[in-house]
């Protein structure tokens, strides 16, 4: 994610900038230069009506500067130099500086104090904005103030409402909610410990996504276990026997599903992007806690104690059936025309995946916010009235040979280059103004050319600054997608092979999952740009969305197929899948709706990347629930038939194959 973490210092690179990149190295070297312990803050004034500034306006802007000087706290300096007026006379900027080590709430409070002082007593037709790197960091910190509390409250409320609708019980919904809420709090505490041990930084977005994953996946595990418990209560007189059988049957599927998601998340540790690695570590730990809580805390402390009464007023009785007639009819319909159903469903998913064509990837720093931010508004005023790159120059750091400056100035797209300091270690720093909009493709092209030209003149030359950071983030995101998506798919395929011990079933299931994920990315990417009006997908959105769609989508596939393998021992591949859809259709649909709704809750947070994840993953989970799991997989299993389990057929399958009359009788019953 191209954002400054809420806990980052004012002078640090964003958490998404790779630590081994040139821009991160420049950020570290800048502290060696005079004034390197300070970071600039821009105060820009303009008229609301867009007209040229009048002398009275400039006087009011100077008065605002004086008020900021009066309230400046330690670590904050407001320059006394006169304001610089733009060439068109419509805007004026003044500079302030902050201690580079200022971070978190202290950074946010300092920027808020300056803004309040600047706005106090302004004429009604004049506006003043505080922008620049520290201001962006402060706005993100302020945007996340109480945001995780809001996220937790909304997530819990959504899960509670859906559980009440699922169970229609005044008591039962509390059981999974309490267990999953406990897991989320333990995961948050563990995150703090992991951060202190590993040195990883967890921003508000990482914590928010982890909470959503813990609540969503944890609730799914609880739904699966409770659903199997309810089915077993219809087969056992003693509720403890039913619980033991439910844990024995559902436990392996839960463990396999959890292992798939956790291992997929741990592949993020291979990422170049620091925030991506942090999410992999924190979310992986959180999901282990979620599954452990459901398997260890839920059965003995709650289900075993309460027994059948937990389901009141719809208490399952011994001998009752819980299979869904509606889902059985759906399964029978698919089983009658499996080839046609598979062809139509796959064609529809492929058509939705085509939405990826033409989808732009890459949000600039000013495009991160879904709500209005003063730093973004101020940056827009500066960009509209001052030369591109003037207020956020590119930095070049190199040993002092004079020919480096000549190479910089000769690079196409460079407007000017000014020496801005020398360090005690013999390095020289140049401030370079380029002729391109910030974080644009044109800017990235100029930065790449500048790096090539300076390194040809001086191999140790480094190019940094905001545009260089944006280029490094984009390149790291591309690298991560190319490396991590195959790793995620390999993990999923490996888990499926271990679980199913079949040659054909795992690649078939993986192909269906990939198609569903691509369809969700295509549909969600199109909706993000054309319905919600976002300018592009964030650099991290495709990777994270694919990860969650593939790994969490396989959860439902594992729930379904493990049951199908269990039933196939008595009814064959087609009969086993029919009964598996009938038995698991209700619980998987409930789990899918819960998980989709929980991801949509990410929309309460103020960053576009989180809203995009909520849209894409929410749509994808619904596609997986109602299309991939309900239509595509059962149809493919029916088309392939018994060969789907080769070479390790389910127990008793061989005897079933030797009794064609019995198998035919089973099919006639269906």
C-alpha positions in Angstrom: 0.0 0.0 0.0 1.4 3.4 -1.0 0.8 5.1 2.3 2.7 6.4 5.3 1.9 4.2 8.3 0.1 5.9 11.1 3.0 5.0 13.4 5.7 6.1 11.0 8.1 9.0 11.7 7.8 12.1 9.6 11.1 11.6 7.9 10.7 7.9 7.2 9.9 6.4 3.9 6.4 4.9 3.6 6.0 1.4 4.9 5.5 0.2 1.3 8.9 1.3 0.1 11.4 -1.6 0.0 14.2 -1.1 2.5 16.8 -2.1 -0.2 15.6 0.3 -2.8 17.5 3.4 -3.9 14.8 5.7 -2.5 15.0 4.1 0.9 18.8 4.4 0.9 18.5 8.1 0.0 16.1 8.7 2.9 18.7 7.2 5.3 21.6 9.1 3.8 19.8 12.5 3.9 20.3 12.6 7.6 24.0 13.0 7.1 23.5 16.4 5.4 23.0 19.7 7.2 19.3 20.0 8.0 18.8 16.3 7.3 17.1 15.9 10.7 14.3 18.1 9.4 11.5 17.4 6.9 9.6 20.1 5.0 6.0 21.0 5.5 4.2 23.2 2.9 1.6 25.9 3.7 -0.2 27.1 0.7 -2.8 29.9 0.4 -5.2 30.6 -2.4 -8.5 32.3 -2.9 -11.7 30.2 -2.9 -13.0 31.9 -6.1 -9.7 31.1 -7.9 -8.8 34.7 -8.5 -5.3 36.2 -8.1 -4.2 37.0 -4.6 -4.7 40.6 -3.5 -2.3 42.4 -1.1 -4.9 41.9 1.7 -4.8 38.2 1.0 -1.0 38.1 1.2 -1.2 40.0 4.5 -3.7 37.5 5.8 -1.4 34.6 4.7 1.5 36.3 6.6 -0.7 36.7 9.6 -1.5 32.9 9.4 2.2 32.2 9.3 2.7 34.4 12.4 0.1 32.5 14.3 1.7 29.2 13.4 5.0 30.5 14.6 3.4 31.5 17.9 2.0 28.0 18.5 4.9 26.0 17.1 5.8 23.2 19.5 9.3 21.8 20.1 10.4 20.0 16.9 8.4 22.4 14.7 9.8 25.4 12.9 7.9 27.9 10.7 10.2 29.8 8.3 10.2 33.6 8.6 11.0 34.2 4.9 8.3 35.9 2.8 5.8 33.8 1.0 6.6 32.6 -2.6 3.9 33.7 -5.0 3.1 31.5 -8.1 3.7 32.8 -11.6 -0.1 33.3 -12.1 -0.4 35.1 -8.8 -3.1 32.8 -7.6 -1.3 30.9 -4.8 1.4 31.5 -2.3 3.5 29.0 -0.4 5.4 29.2 2.9 7.6 26.6 4.4 7.8 25.0 7.7 9.8 22.0 9.0 9.4 19.2 11.4 11.7 17.0 13.4 12.3 13.9 11.2 11.8 11.7 14.3 8.4 13.1 15.1 5.9 10.3 14.7 2.5 8.8 15.5 0.2 11.0 17.6 2.9 13.6 18.2 3.2 14.1 14.5 -0.6 14.2 14.0 -1.0 16.7 16.9 1.7 19.0 15.6 0.1 19.2 12.1 -3.4 19.7 13.6 -2.1 22.5 15.8 -0.5 24.3 12.9 -3.7 23.9 10.8 -5.9 25.4 13.6 -3.6 28.3 14.0 -3.5 29.0 10.2 -7.3 28.8 9.9 -8.1 31.0 12.8 -9.2 34.5 11.7 -8.8 33.8 8.0 -10.9 36.0 5.6 -13.9 34.0 4.3 -12.6 34.2 0.7 -9.1 32.8 1.5 -8.2 29.2 2.1 -5.0 27.8 3.6 -3.8 24.2 3.4 -1.0 22.4 5.1 0.5 19.6 2.9 3.7 17.7 2.2 5.0 14.3 3.4 4.5 14.8 7.2 1.0 16.2 6.5 0.0 13.1 4.6 1.3 11.0 7.4 -0.7 13.0 9.9 -3.9 12.8 7.9 -3.6 9.0 7.7 -3.0 8.9 11.5 -6.0 11.1 12.1 -8.1 9.0 9.7 -7.3 5.9 11.7 -8.1 7.6 15.0 -10.8 5.3 16.5 -11.1 3.6 13.1 -10.1 0.2 14.3 -12.6 0.5 17.2 -15.3 1.3 14.6 -14.2 -1.5 12.4 -14.3 -4.0 15.3 -17.8 -2.8 16.4 -19.2 -2.9 12.9 -17.7 -6.3 12.1 -19.0 -7.7 15.3 -22.5 -6.3 14.6 -22.6 -7.7 11.1 -21.5 -11.1 12.2 -24.0 -11.1 15.1 -26.9 -10.2 12.7 -25.9 -12.8 10.2 -25.5 -15.5 12.9 -28.9 -14.7 14.3 -30.4 -15.0 10.8 -28.6 -18.3 10.3 -29.4 -20.0 13.6 -32.7 -18.2 14.5 -31.7 -18.7 18.1 -31.5 -16.1 20.9 -28.5 -17.8 22.4 -26.5 -19.8 19.8 -25.2 -16.7 17.9 -23.3 -15.6 21.0 -21.2 -18.7 21.1 -19.1 -18.3 17.9 -19.1 -14.5 18.3 -17.6 -14.7 21.8 -15.0 -17.3 20.7 -14.0 -15.3 17.6 -13.9 -12.0 19.5 -11.6 -13.6 22.0 -9.4 -14.8 19.2 -9.2 -11.3 17.7 -8.1 -9.8 21.0 -5.5 -12.5 21.5 -4.3 -11.9 17.9 -4.0 -8.1 18.5 -1.9 -8.8 21.6 0.3 -11.3 19.8 0.8 -8.7 17.0 2.4 -6.3 19.5 4.7 -9.1 20.7 5.6 -10.1 17.1 6.3 -6.5 16.2 8.7 -6.1 19.2 10.5 -9.3 18.4 10.8 -9.1 14.6 11.0 -5.3 14.1 8.1 -5.4 11.6 5.8 -2.4 11.6 2.0 -2.8 11.7 0.0 0.1 10.5 -3.8 0.7 10.8 -4.5 -1.0 7.5 -2.6 -4.1 8.4 -4.4 -4.4 11.8 -7.8 -3.7 10.1 -7.3 -6.4 7.5 -6.1 -8.9 10.2 -9.2 -8.3 12.3 -11.5 -8.9 9.3 -9.6 -12.1 8.5 -9.9 -13.4 12.1 -13.6 -12.6 12.3 -14.4 -13.9 8.9 -12.4 -17.1 8.9 -13.0 -17.8 12.6 -16.8 -17.5 12.1 -16.6 -19.8 9.1 -14.7 -22.4 11.1 -17.3 -22.1 13.9 -20.2 -22.4 11.4 -18.7 -25.6 9.9 -18.2 -27.2 13.3 -21.6 -26.2 14.7 -23.3 -27.3 11.5 -21.7 -30.8 11.6 -22.5 -31.0 15.4 -26.2 -30.3 14.5 -26.2 -33.0 11.9 -24.6 -35.5 14.3 -27.2 -34.7 17.0 -29.7 -36.2 14.6 -27.7 -39.4 14.6 -26.7 -39.7 18.3 -28.7 -39.8 21.4 -25.9 -38.5 23.6 -24.9 -35.0 22.6 -21.3 -35.6 23.7 -21.0 -38.5 21.3 -22.4 -36.2 18.6 -19.8 -33.5 19.5 -16.9 -36.0 19.4 -18.0 -37.2 16.0 -18.5 -33.6 14.7 -15.0 -32.6 15.8 -13.5 -35.8 14.3 -15.3 -35.2 11.0 -15.0 -31.4 10.7 -11.7 -31.0 12.5 -9.5 -32.1 9.6 -11.3 -29.9 7.1 -10.9 -26.9 9.5 -7.2 -27.7 10.0 -6.6 -28.1 6.3 -8.5 -24.9 5.5 -6.6 -23.0 8.1 -3.3 -24.4 7.0 -4.0 -23.4 3.4 -4.7 -19.8 4.3 -1.9 -19.5 6.9 0.7 -21.0 4.5 -0.5 -18.7 1.7 -0.2 -15.7 4.0 3.3 -16.8 5.1 4.4 -16.7 1.4 4.1 -12.9 1.9 7.3 -13.0 3.9 9.0 -13.4 0.6 7.7 -10.0 -0.6 10.0 -7.0 -1.1 7.3 -4.6 0.2 7.7 -4.2 4.0 3.9 -3.7 4.6 3.2 -6.9 2.7 5.6 -8.9 4.9 4.0 -7.4 8.0 0.5 -8.4 6.9 1.7 -12.0 6.2 3.2 -12.3 9.7 0.4 -10.7 11.6 -2.6 -12.3 9.7 -0.9 -15.7 9.7 -0.6 -15.6 13.5 -4.2 -14.3 13.8 -5.7 -17.1 11.8 -3.8 -19.8 13.7 -5.3 -18.4 16.9 -8.8 -18.3 15.3 -8.7 -22.0 14.3 -7.2 -23.0 17.6 -9.9 -21.1 19.5 -12.7 -22.8 17.5 -11.2 -26.3 17.9 -10.0 -26.0 21.4 -12.2 -23.5 23.2 -15.5 -23.9 21.4 -16.2 -27.6 21.9 -15.4 -28.3 25.6 -16.3 -25.0 27.1 -19.5 -24.2 25.2 -21.0 -26.9 23.0 -20.3 -29.8 25.4 -21.7 -27.9 28.4 -24.9 -26.6 26.7 -25.7 -29.5 24.5 -28.9 -29.5 22.5 -30.3 -26.6 24.5 -27.9 -24.3 22.7 -30.1 -24.6 19.5 -33.3 -23.6 21.3 -36.0 -23.1 20.0 -35.1 -25.3 17.0 -33.6 -28.2 19.0 -32.4 -31.1 16.8 -33.7 -34.4 17.9 -32.3 -37.9 17.6 -33.2 -39.3 14.2 -34.0 -35.9 12.6 -32.4 -34.9 9.4 -30.8 -31.5 8.7 -30.1 -31.9 5.0 -31.4 -29.1 2.9 -34.0 -30.0 0.3 -33.3 -26.9 -1.7 -29.6 -27.6 -2.0 -30.4 -31.2 -2.9 -32.6 -30.0 -5.8 -29.8 -27.7 -7.0 -27.3 -30.6 -6.8 -29.7 -32.9 -8.8 -30.2 -30.2 -11.4 -26.5 -29.8 -11.9 -26.1 -33.6 -12.0 -28.6 -34.0 -14.8 -26.7 -31.7 -17.2 -23.2 -31.4 -15.8 -21.4 -30.6 -19.1 -23.8 -27.8 -20.1 -23.8 -26.3 -16.6 -19.9 -26.4 -16.5 -19.6 -24.8 -19.9 -22.1 -22.0 -19.2 -20.7 -21.2 -15.7 -17.1 -21.2 -16.9 -18.0 -18.9 -19.9 -19.6 -16.5 -17.5 -16.6 -16.4 -15.2 -14.2 -16.0 -18.1 -16.3 -13.0 -19.3 -16.2 -11.4 -15.9 -12.4 -11.9 -15.8 -12.1 -9.9 -19.0 -12.9 -6.9 -16.8 -9.2 -6.9 -15.9 -8.3 -5.7 -19.4 -7.7 -2.0 -19.3 -7.8 -1.8 -15.5 -5.2 0.7 -14.3 -3.1 -0.3 -11.4 -1.3 2.3 -9.2 -2.6 5.0 -6.9 -0.5 8.1 -6.2 -0.1 9.4 -2.6 -2.8 12.0 -3.3 -5.3 9.3 -4.5 -5.1 7.2 -1.4 -7.9 8.8 0.6 -11.6 8.0 0.2 -12.5 11.0 2.3 -11.4 14.6 2.0 -7.9 15.3 3.4 -6.4 18.7 3.8 -3.0 17.4 2.6 -4.5 16.2 -0.7 -6.4 19.5 -1.2 -3.3 21.5 -0.5 -1.2 19.3 -2.8 -3.7 19.9 -5.6 -3.4 23.7 -5.2 0.4 23.5 -5.3 0.4 21.3 -8.3 -2.0 23.6 -10.1 0.0 26.8 -9.7 3.6 25.9 -9.3 6.0 24.0 -11.7 5.7 20.2 -11.4 8.3 18.8 -8.9 9.2 22.2 -7.4 7.8 21.5 -3.9 8.7 17.8 -3.9 12.0 17.6 -5.7 13.8 14.5 -6.7 17.0 13.9 -4.7 20.3 12.7 -6.1 23.0 11.7 -3.7 26.5 10.8 -5.0 30.2 11.3 -4.4 31.2 14.8 -5.3 32.6 14.6 -8.9 31.3 17.6 -10.9 30.4 15.5 -14.0 27.4 14.0 -12.0 25.7 17.4 -12.2 26.3 17.6 -15.9 24.7 14.2 -16.4 21.7 15.1 -14.3 21.1 18.3 -16.2 21.4 16.5 -19.5 18.8 13.9 -18.6 15.5 14.4 -20.6 12.7 15.7 -18.5 15.0 17.4 -15.9 14.1 21.1 -15.5 16.8 22.1 -13.1 19.3 20.7 -10.6 20.7 22.5 -7.6 23.3 21.4 -5.1 21.6 21.4 -1.7 24.3 20.1 0.6 27.5 18.2 1.3 28.0 15.6 4.0 31.0 15.0 6.2 31.5 11.6 4.5 32.1 13.3 1.1 28.6 12.9 -0.5 26.8 15.6 -2.4 23.1 16.1 -2.6 21.3 17.7 -5.5 17.6 18.8 -5.6 16.3 18.0 -9.0 13.0 19.4 -10.5 11.5 17.3 -13.2 8.8 18.2 -15.7 6.1 15.7 -15.0 3.0 15.3 -12.8 3.8 13.6 -9.5 3.7 9.8 -9.5 2.7 9.7 -13.2 4.1 7.3 -15.8 6.0 10.2 -17.3 7.6 11.0 -13.9 8.6 7.3 -13.5 10.1 7.3 -16.9 12.2 10.4 -16.1 13.3 8.8 -12.7 14.3 5.6 -14.5 16.3 7.6 -17.0 17.9 9.7 -14.3 19.0 6.6 -12.5 20.5 5.1 -15.6 22.4 8.3 -16.5 23.7 9.0 -13.0 24.8 5.4 -12.4 26.7 5.4 -15.7 28.6 8.5 -14.5 28.9 7.4 -10.9 28.0 3.8 -10.0 27.4 4.8 -6.3 24.8 7.5 -7.3 21.4 7.1 -5.8 18.1 8.7 -6.8 15.3 9.2 -4.2 12.4 11.5 -3.3 8.6 11.1 -3.7 8.5 10.1 -7.3 11.4 7.7 -6.9 9.6 6.1 -3.9 6.5 5.7 -6.1 8.5 4.0 -8.8 10.2 1.7 -6.3 6.8 0.8 -4.8 5.4 0.0 -8.2 8.3 -2.2 -9.2 8.2 -4.0 -5.8 4.5 -4.6 -6.2 5.1 -6.1 -9.7 7.9 -8.3 -8.3 5.7 -9.5 -5.5 2.9 -10.4 -7.8 5.2 -12.4 -10.1 6.8 -14.2 -7.2 4.0 -14.6 -4.6 1.0 -15.6 -6.8 2.8 -18.7 -8.1 3.9 -19.5 -4.5 0.4 -19.1 -3.2 -1.0 -21.4 -5.9 1.8 -24.0 -5.1 0.9 -23.9 -1.4 -2.8 -24.4 -2.2 -2.1 -27.3 -4.6 0.2 -28.9 -2.1 -2.4 -28.8 0.6 -5.0 -30.3 -1.7 -2.8 -33.1 -2.7 -2.0 -34.0 0.9 -5.6 -33.8 1.9 -7.3 -35.6 -1.0 -4.5 -38.0 -2.2 -5.8 -37.8 -5.7 -4.1 -37.0 -9.0 -7.0 -35.2 -10.7 -9.0 -33.5 -8.0 -6.4 -31.0 -6.8 -5.6 -29.4 -10.2 -9.3 -29.4 -11.1 -10.2 -27.6 -7.9 -7.3 -25.2 -8.2 -8.3 -24.3 -11.8 -11.9 -23.6 -10.7 -10.6 -21.4 -7.8 -8.2 -19.4 -10.0 -11.0 -18.8 -12.5 -13.3 -17.6 -9.7 -10.6 -15.3 -8.4 -9.9 -13.8 -11.8 -13.6 -13.2 -12.4 -13.9 -11.4 -9.0 -10.8 -9.3 -9.8 -12.2 -8.4 -13.2 -15.7 -7.6 -11.9 -14.4 -5.8 -8.8 -11.7 -3.9 -10.8 -14.3 -2.7 -13.3 -16.8 -1.7 -10.5 -14.0 0.1 -8.6 -13.2 2.3 -11.5 -16.5 2.7 -13.3 -19.1 2.5 -10.5 -17.3 3.9 -7.5 -15.1 6.3 -9.5 -11.7 5.3 -8.1 -8.9 6.3 -10.5 -7.1 2.9 -10.3 -6.5 -0.1 -8.3 -3.9 0.3 -5.6 -0.6 -1.5 -6.3 -1.2 -3.9 -3.5 -4.9 -4.7 -4.3 -4.4 -7.4 -7.0 -2.0 -9.4 -4.9 -4.0 -9.1 -1.7 -7.3 -9.7 -3.4 -6.0 -12.8 -5.2 -4.5 -14.1 -2.0 -7.7 -13.8 0.0 -9.9 -15.0 -2.9 -7.8 -18.1 -3.6 -7.0 -19.1 -0.1 -10.3 -18.3 1.5 -12.2 -19.7 -1.6 -10.4 -23.0 -1.2 -11.8 -23.1 2.4 -15.2 -23.7 1.0 -13.9 -26.1 -1.6 -12.2 -28.1 1.2 -15.4 -28.1 3.3 -17.3 -29.4 0.3 -14.8 -31.9 -1.2 -13.8 -33.6 2.1 -17.5 -34.3 2.7 -17.8 -35.5 -0.9 -14.9 -37.9 -0.4 -16.5 -39.1 2.8 -19.8 -39.7 1.0 -18.2 -41.2 -2.1 -17.1 -44.2 0.0 -20.8 -45.3 -0.1 -22.3 -43.6 -3.0 -19.6 -43.1 -5.6 -18.1 -39.8 -6.9 -21.3 -38.4 -8.4 -23.5 -39.6 -5.6 -21.0 -38.4 -3.0 -20.8 -34.9 -4.5 -24.6 -34.7 -4.7 -25.0 -35.6 -1.0 -22.1 -33.3 -0.1 -23.8 -30.3 -1.8 -27.0 -31.2 0.0 -25.4 -31.5 3.4 -23.0 -28.5 3.2 -25.0 -26.1 1.0 -26.6 -24.3 3.8 -23.6 -23.9 6.1 -21.2 -23.0 3.2 -23.7 -20.4 1.9 -24.0 -18.9 5.4 -20.3 -18.9 5.8 -19.8 -17.2 2.4 -22.4 -14.5 3.1 -20.8 -13.8 6.5 -17.3 -13.6 5.1 -18.4 -11.4 2.1 -20.2 -9.1 4.5 -17.2 -8.9 6.9 -14.9 -7.9 4.1 -17.3 -5.2 2.9 -17.0 -3.7 6.4 -13.5 -2.6 5.3 -15.3 0.2 3.6 -15.7 2.0 6.9 -12.0 2.7 6.9 -10.9 5.8 5.0 -8.4 4.4 2.5 -9.3 3.5 -1.1 -7.2 0.4 -1.0 -9.2 -1.1 1.8 -12.5 -0.2 0.1 -11.3 -1.9 -3.1 -10.3 -5.0 -1.1 -13.7 -5.1 0.5 -15.5 -4.8 -2.9 -13.4 -7.3 -4.8 -13.1 -10.0 -2.1 -16.8 -9.6 -1.1 -17.9 -10.1 -4.7 -15.4 -12.9 -5.1 -16.6 -14.8 -2.0 -20.2 -14.6 -3.3 -19.1 -15.8 -6.7 -17.2 -18.7 -5.2 -20.2 -19.6 -2.9 -23.0 -19.5 -5.5 -21.2 -20.3 -8.7 -17.8 -22.1 -8.3 -18.8 -24.2 -5.3 -22.5 -24.8 -6.3 -22.2 -25.2 -10.0 -18.7 -25.5 -11.4 -17.1 -28.0 -9.0 -20.1 -30.4 -8.8 -20.5 -30.3 -12.6 -16.8 -31.1 -13.2 -16.9 -33.9 -10.7 -20.0 -35.3 -12.5 -18.3 -35.1 -15.9 -15.0 -36.7 -14.7 -16.8 -39.3 -12.6 -15.0 -41.9 -10.5 -11.6 -41.0 -12.1 -11.6 -37.8 -10.0 -10.4 -39.8 -7.0 -7.7 -41.9 -8.8 -5.5 -43.5 -7.6 -6.6 -43.6 -3.9 -10.3 -44.2 -4.1 -12.3 -43.5 -1.0 -12.8 -46.6 1.3 -15.3 -49.1 -0.1 -15.3 -47.3 -3.5 -13.7 -50.4 -5.1 -16.4 -52.7 -3.7 -19.0 -50.2 -5.0 -17.5 -50.3 -8.5 -17.7 -54.1 -8.4 -21.5 -53.9 -7.8 -22.9 -52.0 -10.8 -26.5 -53.0 -9.8 -26.1 -51.4 -6.4 -24.5 -48.3 -7.9 -27.3 -48.0 -10.4 -29.8 -48.4 -7.6 -28.1 -45.5 -5.8 -28.3 -43.3 -8.9 -32.0 -44.2 -9.3 -32.7 -43.1 -5.7 -31.2 -39.7 -6.6 
